[in-house]
Amino acid sequence: ASPENLLAIHNPVQTIAGTELKFEASAFAGNDLYAAHRLADEWASPPDTRPGRNLAVGHARAELSAQYGGFSVSSFKRFDGFGTATRDAVNFYYGSQQPDSLLARPGTLDLRYGFTGFSASGVRLGWSGQVQEKLRVGFSLNLMKAGILRQERIKGTATVSGGVGTVAGTRTLLYTGLDYTPAAEANINDFSPYAQSTTDKGQGRSLDLGMQWDLRPDLHLTLIANDLLGQLSWKQVPELTQNFNDANWPLEFNVPGSTAKITGTNRYRDYTLHLKPKLSSSLRWDAADTWGVDGGFATRAGVCLPEAGAFWRWADAGIARLSYEPRFGSLGLGLGYGPFFVEGRTDRTNLNNAHTVGLQAGVALRF
């Protein structure tokens, strides 16, 4: 089963014997709101929000690994993005591009939004082996060099009355890509501390654990935990904080008269990102030599992504798998033959409008 692919969870349990050289790359983007490839652009139509927490997940991986006698070493690059927002926050974002649609509806909006995105590269050292007749375990240590960091938090309210929105709350943006602007040229949305500094991208580490338990010859349980005790550090990261003190929207945004109602601070700060652990569990039933079914889930920070699938084997080295995950409503199709494997996923046949797209491919050479 592969629910772990939904959150880029690495399985440290190796089930093959002998020597293997493998390269694989993957990318995934899924969200509740809008077409994935236009999520960061201006929205031309209203978003597809859902009650409660709206979710956006994205990740990409590239890894070259070698395994021999249960030991493995790999070099990898990772990108991770995870964001949540209330329905009101999503509608307010759309309303900021289409003011009339928002200001025509009186009421109070709950503005809560959080996003954390980062990149890292590193080396993974792992071991996997049989500890009992029916139980295999594995672990890996990830030693990483920090890359890009973007962390944004918004918490507040927007009250709409008489065609005017009054905004109260705080926005904090911690971002290695914030450009310094001299004070004489800066406006409210610019990053302009007293002096310019340079961000130092530090080190990090995390631990992955896994186990595969053969409950019966045809029934297999897999449990995986990633990013345990994980952290990445940076020094002198630009941080922009904006306080909205009952500012009238959109009239008082980005104009000189708004400075008393939109205040904030600009600074550099050292920051350690503590990685949220990711967990997955899956159960596979080999109904026959040629086919079977599986199911499981992957979870992070209180978000659970379940998945179920069926697979078929042919010849000695061919396999096909069809899967479905209900959170974003996407179908996955995977094919493997000999050393090659590829898997694609989407929630719509028209990829231009798809909220969820994913692709994984690689080659594994065994000796």
PESULSUL-V993354 format. One record per pair of residues at least 6 apart in sequence whose ideal C-beta (glycine too) atoms are under 8 Angstrom apart, sorted by sequence separation. I is the first residue (numbers start at 1). GAP is how many residues later the second one is. D is the distance in Angstrom with one decimal. If there is no record, write none. Layout:
# PESULSUL-V993354
i	gap	d
I	GAP	D
I	GAP	D
This chain:
# PESULSUL-V993354
i	gap	d
4	6	7.7
14	6	7.9
30	6	7.1
33	6	6.8
66	6	6.7
95	6	5.8
96	6	7.8
130	6	5.3
131	6	5.5
159	6	6.9
160	6	7.9
186	6	3.6
214	6	5.5
215	6	5.7
247	6	6.8
252	6	3.9
286	6	4.3
287	6	6.6
298	6	7.6
299	6	7.1
313	6	5.1
314	6	8.0
324	6	7.4
335	6	7.1
336	6	7.7
348	6	4.4
351	6	6.2
4	7	6.3
29	7	4.3
65	7	5.8
66	7	5.9
94	7	7.3
95	7	2.8
129	7	6.9
158	7	5.1
159	7	4.8
185	7	8.0
213	7	7.2
285	7	5.4
297	7	5.4
298	7	5.0
312	7	7.1
324	7	5.6
325	7	7.4
334	7	7.0
335	7	5.7
347	7	5.6
348	7	7.4
29	8	7.9
31	8	6.0
65	8	6.9
66	8	7.2
85	8	7.9
94	8	7.6
95	8	7.5
128	8	6.6
129	8	7.0
158	8	7.0
212	8	6.2
213	8	4.6
284	8	6.3
285	8	5.5
297	8	6.3
311	8	6.0
312	8	5.1
323	8	7.1
324	8	7.4
334	8	7.0
335	8	7.5
346	8	4.8
347	8	5.5
34	9	6.0
65	9	3.3
128	9	7.0
129	9	7.5
158	9	4.9
159	9	7.9
181	9	4.0
183	9	5.1
212	9	7.2
213	9	7.9
252	9	5.9
253	9	7.2
284	9	7.7
285	9	7.0
297	9	4.3
298	9	7.6
311	9	6.6
312	9	7.8
322	9	7.2
323	9	4.2
334	9	3.5
347	9	4.3
29	10	7.7
64	10	6.3
65	10	7.8
92	10	6.6
128	10	3.4
157	10	7.5
158	10	8.0
181	10	6.1
182	10	6.8
212	10	5.0
213	10	7.9
252	10	7.3
284	10	4.2
296	10	7.3
297	10	6.9
311	10	4.1
322	10	7.2
323	10	7.9
333	10	6.9
334	10	7.8
346	10	6.0
63	11	5.3
64	11	5.3
91	11	6.9
127	11	6.6
128	11	7.9
156	11	6.5
157	11	5.6
180	11	6.1
181	11	4.8
183	11	7.8
211	11	7.2
247	11	6.0
283	11	6.5
295	11	7.4
296	11	6.3
310	11	7.2
311	11	7.7
321	11	7.5
322	11	5.8
323	11	7.5
332	11	6.1
333	11	5.8
345	11	6.6
346	11	5.2
63	12	7.1
64	12	7.7
126	12	6.4
127	12	6.3
156	12	5.4
157	12	6.3
179	12	6.7
180	12	7.1
210	12	7.1
211	12	5.2
282	12	6.0
283	12	6.1
295	12	6.8
309	12	5.5
310	12	5.7
321	12	7.4
322	12	8.0
332	12	6.9
333	12	7.7
345	12	6.9
346	12	7.4
34	13	5.1
63	13	4.0
126	13	6.6
127	13	7.7
156	13	1.3
178	13	4.4
180	13	7.4
210	13	6.8
248	13	7.7
282	13	6.8
283	13	6.2
295	13	4.0
309	13	6.0
310	13	7.9
320	13	7.5
321	13	4.3
332	13	4.0
345	13	3.7
33	14	4.4
34	14	7.0
62	14	6.7
63	14	7.6
126	14	3.4
155	14	5.5
156	14	6.3
210	14	4.4
247	14	4.0
282	14	2.9
294	14	7.2
295	14	7.1
309	14	3.3
320	14	6.9
321	14	8.0
331	14	6.8
344	14	6.8
345	14	7.5
33	15	6.1
61	15	6.6
62	15	4.8
125	15	6.4
126	15	7.5
154	15	6.7
155	15	6.0
156	15	8.0
209	15	7.2
210	15	7.3
245	15	7.7
246	15	6.4
247	15	5.3
281	15	5.2
282	15	7.8
293	15	7.5
294	15	5.4
308	15	6.7
309	15	7.1
319	15	7.8
320	15	5.4
330	15	5.1
331	15	7.0
343	15	7.6
344	15	5.3
32	16	6.7
33	16	6.5
61	16	7.2
124	16	5.1
125	16	5.0
154	16	7.4
180	16	4.5
208	16	7.3
209	16	4.8
245	16	4.8
280	16	6.3
281	16	6.2
293	16	7.0
294	16	7.6
307	16	5.5
308	16	6.0
319	16	7.5
320	16	7.7
330	16	5.8
331	16	7.4
343	16	7.3
344	16	8.0
32	17	7.0
39	17	6.7
61	17	5.6
92	17	5.5
124	17	7.2
153	17	7.8
154	17	4.8
208	17	6.9
244	17	7.1
245	17	7.2
280	17	6.7
293	17	4.9
294	17	7.0
307	17	6.9
319	17	4.6
330	17	4.1
342	17	7.7
343	17	4.6
8	18	6.8
32	18	5.3
60	18	7.3
61	18	7.8
91	18	7.0
124	18	5.1
125	18	7.5
153	18	7.2
154	18	7.9
208	18	4.8
244	18	5.8
245	18	6.6
280	18	4.2
292	18	7.2
293	18	7.6
307	18	4.3
318	18	6.9
319	18	7.8
329	18	4.7
342	18	7.0
343	18	7.5
59	19	7.3
60	19	4.3
92	19	5.9
123	19	7.6
124	19	7.8
152	19	7.4
153	19	4.8
208	19	7.4
209	19	6.6
243	19	7.1
279	19	7.2
280	19	7.3
291	19	7.0
292	19	5.7
306	19	6.5
317	19	7.9
318	19	4.8
328	19	5.4
341	19	7.8
342	19	4.4
8	20	6.9
59	20	6.2
89	20	7.5
122	20	5.7
123	20	5.2
152	20	7.0
206	20	7.2
207	20	7.9
208	20	7.1
242	20	6.2
243	20	4.9
278	20	6.8
279	20	5.2
291	20	6.6
305	20	5.9
306	20	6.3
317	20	6.1
341	20	6.9
342	20	7.9
5	21	7.0
33	21	5.9
58	21	7.6
59	21	5.0
88	21	3.8
89	21	7.2
122	21	5.2
151	21	8.0
152	21	5.0
206	21	4.5
207	21	4.4
242	21	7.6
243	21	5.4
278	21	7.3
279	21	7.5
291	21	4.8
306	21	7.3
317	21	4.9
340	21	8.0
341	21	5.8
6	22	7.0
32	22	4.6
58	22	7.6
59	22	6.9
88	22	4.6
89	22	4.8
122	22	3.5
151	22	7.6
152	22	7.5
206	22	6.5
207	22	5.4
242	22	4.2
278	22	4.6
290	22	6.3
291	22	6.9
305	22	5.1
321	22	7.5
323	22	7.9
340	22	7.7
341	22	7.7
5	23	7.1
31	23	7.7
32	23	5.4
33	23	6.8
58	23	4.0
88	23	6.2
89	23	5.8
121	23	6.8
122	23	6.0
150	23	7.8
151	23	4.4
152	23	7.6
176	23	5.1
206	23	6.5
207	23	7.3
241	23	4.6
277	23	7.4
290	23	5.3
304	23	8.0
309	23	7.3
340	23	5.4
341	23	7.3
6	24	7.6
31	24	6.5
32	24	7.3
57	24	7.1
58	24	7.8
86	24	5.1
89	24	4.6
120	24	4.3
121	24	5.4
150	24	7.4
151	24	7.4
205	24	7.5
206	24	3.1
240	24	6.9
241	24	4.8
276	24	5.5
289	24	7.1
290	24	6.9
339	24	5.0
30	25	7.9
31	25	3.8
56	25	7.3
57	25	5.9
86	25	7.1
120	25	6.4
149	25	6.8
150	25	4.7
176	25	7.4
205	25	6.9
206	25	7.5
241	25	7.7
276	25	4.8
307	25	7.8
339	25	5.2
30	26	7.4
31	26	7.1
56	26	7.5
57	26	7.9
86	26	4.8
120	26	5.7
121	26	6.6
149	26	6.9
150	26	7.3
204	26	7.1
205	26	7.0
239	26	7.9
240	26	5.9
330	26	4.2
332	26	7.2
334	26	7.8
339	26	5.3
29	27	8.0
30	27	5.1
56	27	4.4
85	27	6.8
86	27	7.4
120	27	5.4
149	27	4.9
150	27	6.9
204	27	5.5
239	27	7.5
328	27	6.0
329	27	7.5
339	27	7.2
29	28	7.3
30	28	7.6
55	28	7.4
56	28	7.7
85	28	4.2
118	28	7.3
119	28	3.5
148	28	5.5
204	28	3.4
238	28	7.8
239	28	5.5
328	28	4.2
330	28	7.5
28	29	7.2
29	29	4.4
55	29	5.7
84	29	7.4
85	29	7.5
118	29	6.9
119	29	4.6
148	29	6.7
203	29	7.7
204	29	6.3
239	29	7.1
28	30	6.7
54	30	6.7
83	30	7.4
84	30	5.6
118	30	6.3
202	30	7.2
203	30	6.5
238	30	6.1
239	30	5.3
28	31	5.5
53	31	5.0
54	31	5.1
83	31	6.5
84	31	7.9
117	31	7.3
118	31	5.0
202	31	3.8
237	31	6.5
27	32	7.4
28	32	7.6
53	32	7.5
54	32	7.2
83	32	3.7
117	32	7.5
118	32	7.4
202	32	5.7
236	32	4.4
237	32	5.9
26	33	7.8
27	33	4.4
53	33	7.1
54	33	6.2
82	33	7.2
83	33	7.5
117	33	4.6
201	33	5.8
202	33	6.3
236	33	7.5
237	33	7.3
26	34	6.8
27	34	7.8
52	34	7.8
81	34	7.0
82	34	5.7
83	34	7.9
116	34	7.5
117	34	7.6
200	34	6.8
236	34	6.9
237	34	5.0
25	35	7.9
26	35	4.9
52	35	7.4
81	35	7.4
82	35	7.5
115	35	7.1
116	35	4.9
199	35	6.2
200	35	4.0
235	35	4.8
25	36	6.6
51	36	6.3
54	36	5.5
80	36	7.9
81	36	3.9
115	36	7.0
199	36	7.0
200	36	5.9
234	36	7.0
24	37	7.4
25	37	4.6
50	37	6.9
80	37	6.6
115	37	4.9
199	37	5.1
233	37	7.5
234	37	5.2
24	38	7.8
25	38	7.6
49	38	4.4
79	38	7.6
80	38	5.9
114	38	7.2
198	38	6.4
199	38	5.6
233	38	7.2
234	38	7.9
24	39	5.7
79	39	7.7
80	39	7.6
113	39	7.2
114	39	5.3
197	39	4.6
199	39	7.1
233	39	4.6
234	39	7.8
23	40	7.2
79	40	4.7
113	40	7.2
114	40	7.6
232	40	7.3
233	40	7.5
22	41	7.9
23	41	5.0
49	41	5.0
78	41	6.7
113	41	4.2
231	41	5.5
232	41	4.8
22	42	7.5
23	42	7.8
49	42	6.5
77	42	7.4
78	42	5.5
112	42	6.9
231	42	6.4
22	43	5.1
47	43	5.4
77	43	7.7
78	43	7.4
111	43	5.8
112	43	5.6
231	43	5.1
232	43	7.1
21	44	7.6
22	44	7.7
47	44	7.4
77	44	4.7
111	44	6.9
230	44	7.1
231	44	6.2
20	45	7.9
21	45	5.3
22	45	7.6
46	45	8.0
76	45	6.9
111	45	4.8
193	45	7.8
230	45	3.2
20	46	7.2
21	46	8.0
75	46	7.8
76	46	6.3
111	46	6.1
19	47	7.7
20	47	4.5
47	47	5.6
75	47	7.6
76	47	7.7
110	47	6.5
111	47	5.8
191	47	5.3
230	47	7.4
19	48	6.7
46	48	6.1
75	48	5.8
76	48	6.0
109	48	6.4
227	48	4.1
19	49	4.9
74	49	7.1
75	49	7.8
108	49	5.6
109	49	4.3
191	49	5.1
227	49	6.8
228	49	5.6
7	50	7.1
18	50	7.9
43	50	7.9
73	50	6.9
74	50	4.5
108	50	7.2
109	50	7.6
227	50	5.4
6	51	7.6
8	51	4.1
16	51	7.5
43	51	5.4
73	51	7.1
108	51	4.8
109	51	7.3
226	51	6.9
227	51	5.6
7	52	7.1
8	52	8.0
72	52	7.5
73	52	5.8
74	52	7.6
107	52	7.6
108	52	7.6
225	52	6.1
226	52	4.4
8	53	5.6
14	53	5.9
72	53	7.5
73	53	7.5
107	53	5.8
189	53	7.8
225	53	7.4
226	53	7.7
43	54	6.2
72	54	4.3
106	54	5.3
147	54	6.3
188	54	7.3
225	54	5.3
42	55	5.3
46	55	7.5
71	55	7.1
72	55	7.4
105	55	6.3
106	55	5.4
146	55	4.4
224	55	7.0
14	56	6.8
71	56	5.5
72	56	7.3
106	56	7.9
111	56	7.7
145	56	6.8
146	56	5.3
223	56	7.9
224	56	4.8
33	57	5.9
70	57	5.8
103	57	5.9
146	57	6.8
223	57	7.5
224	57	7.7
14	58	6.5
70	58	5.5
102	58	6.7
111	58	5.8
145	58	6.3
146	58	5.6
176	58	6.7
180	58	7.5
222	58	7.7
223	58	5.3
56	59	7.7
58	59	7.7
65	59	7.3
70	59	4.8
104	59	7.7
144	59	6.8
145	59	7.5
222	59	7.1
103	60	5.1
143	60	7.6
144	60	4.2
178	60	3.7
221	60	7.5
222	60	4.9
63	61	7.7
103	61	6.9
143	61	7.9
144	61	6.4
176	61	5.8
221	61	7.6
222	61	7.8
103	62	6.1
143	62	5.5
144	62	7.3
175	62	7.5
176	62	7.1
178	62	6.4
221	62	5.5
222	62	7.4
102	63	6.8
142	63	6.2
174	63	5.7
175	63	6.1
220	63	7.2
141	64	6.9
142	64	4.7
174	64	7.5
175	64	8.0
219	64	7.2
220	64	4.7
89	65	6.8
141	65	8.0
142	65	7.3
174	65	4.8
175	65	7.6
188	65	8.0
189	65	6.8
219	65	7.4
76	66	7.9
92	66	5.7
141	66	6.0
142	66	6.8
173	66	7.0
188	66	6.2
219	66	5.5
220	66	7.7
140	67	7.4
172	67	6.9
173	67	4.6
187	67	6.8
218	67	6.2
219	67	7.7
72	68	7.4
139	68	6.8
140	68	4.5
172	68	7.4
173	68	7.8
218	68	4.4
139	69	6.4
172	69	5.0
199	69	7.8
204	69	7.9
206	69	5.8
217	69	8.0
218	69	7.3
8	70	7.2
88	70	7.7
95	70	8.0
139	70	5.2
171	70	7.3
172	70	7.8
188	70	6.8
138	71	7.5
139	71	7.3
170	71	6.8
171	71	4.5
188	71	6.7
197	71	4.7
204	71	8.0
8	72	7.1
137	72	7.7
138	72	4.8
170	72	7.0
137	73	6.9
138	73	7.5
170	73	5.4
171	73	7.4
193	73	4.3
137	74	4.8
169	74	7.9
170	74	7.2
188	74	5.4
192	74	5.4
193	74	5.5
218	74	7.8
222	74	7.6
136	75	6.8
137	75	8.0
169	75	5.3
191	75	5.5
193	75	6.5
135	76	6.6
136	76	4.7
168	76	5.8
188	76	7.8
135	77	7.4
167	77	4.5
168	77	6.8
135	78	5.3
168	78	5.3
134	79	6.2
135	79	7.5
167	79	7.4
168	79	7.9
134	80	4.2
166	80	5.4
167	80	5.2
134	81	7.6
166	81	7.3
167	81	7.9
122	82	7.7
126	82	7.6
128	82	7.9
166	82	5.9
167	82	5.0
149	83	7.7
165	83	7.1
166	83	7.2
120	84	6.3
124	84	8.0
164	84	5.4
165	84	4.0
149	85	5.8
164	85	7.5
165	85	7.4
146	86	4.4
146	87	6.4
164	87	7.0
142	88	7.6
144	88	6.4
146	88	5.7
149	88	6.3
156	88	6.2
158	91	6.8
174	95	7.6
174	97	6.3
14	112	7.7
120	112	5.9
10	114	7.6
12	114	5.1
14	114	4.0
118	114	6.4
13	115	5.2
12	116	6.1
15	121	7.0
149	122	7.2
151	122	7.5
13	123	5.4
13	124	6.7
14	124	6.2
149	124	6.7
13	125	3.9
12	126	3.6
11	127	7.5
12	127	5.5
12	128	4.3
10	130	7.0
99	151	5.6
96	153	8.0
96	154	7.4
118	155	6.3
116	157	7.3
82	194	7.6
12	196	4.8
12	197	6.7
13	197	4.2
15	197	7.0
10	198	5.4
12	198	4.5
13	198	6.5
11	199	5.3
13	199	5.0
13	209	7.1
11	211	7.1
13	211	7.7
12	212	7.5
11	213	5.4
10	214	7.6
9	215	5.5
10	216	5.8
9	217	5.0
82	218	6.9
82	219	7.0
84	219	7.7
4	220	6.0
1	221	7.1
57	246	7.9
55	248	6.0
57	248	8.0
53	250	7.8
9	269	5.2
8	270	7.9
9	270	7.8
7	271	5.1
9	271	4.9
55	272	7.4
7	273	7.2
4	276	4.3
3	277	5.4
3	278	7.9
4	278	7.5
3	279	5.7
2	280	7.6
1	281	3.5
1	282	7.1
1	283	5.4
9	289	5.9
7	291	4.4
3	292	7.9
6	292	4.9
7	292	7.8
1	293	3.5
3	293	4.3
7	293	5.6
1	294	6.5
3	294	5.4
4	294	5.5
1	295	4.9
3	295	4.6
32	296	7.2
30	297	7.6
31	297	7.4
7	298	6.7
30	298	4.5
6	299	4.5
30	300	6.8
6	301	6.5
3	302	6.6
3	303	6.9
3	304	4.1
2	305	7.3
1	306	7.2
2	307	7.5
48	307	7.4
1	308	6.5
37	315	7.5
24	317	8.0
28	317	7.3
30	317	7.9
35	317	6.7
35	318	5.1
36	318	6.0
2	319	7.5
6	319	6.2
35	319	6.5
36	319	5.8
35	320	6.5
36	320	6.6
37	320	7.7
2	321	6.9
34	321	6.8
36	321	5.4
3	322	7.4
33	322	7.2
32	323	7.1
31	324	5.6
30	325	6.6
31	325	7.5
30	326	3.9
5	327	7.8
29	327	7.0
30	327	7.8
28	328	8.0
29	328	5.7
30	328	7.4
28	329	7.5
29	329	7.3
2	330	7.7
28	330	3.9
27	331	6.8
28	331	7.8
2	332	7.3
26	332	7.4
27	332	5.7
26	333	6.8
27	333	7.9
26	334	3.8
25	335	7.3
26	335	7.6
24	336	6.8
25	336	6.2
24	337	7.0
25	337	6.6
5	338	7.2
24	338	3.0
23	339	5.6
24	339	7.8
22	340	6.3
23	340	5.8
24	340	7.9
2	341	7.4
22	341	7.0
22	342	4.2
21	343	7.6
22	343	7.2
20	344	5.8
21	344	4.7
20	345	6.8
20	346	5.0
21	346	7.7
19	347	7.0
20	347	7.4
18	348	6.2
19	348	4.4
18	349	6.2
16	350	6.5
5	353	7.2
5	355	6.3
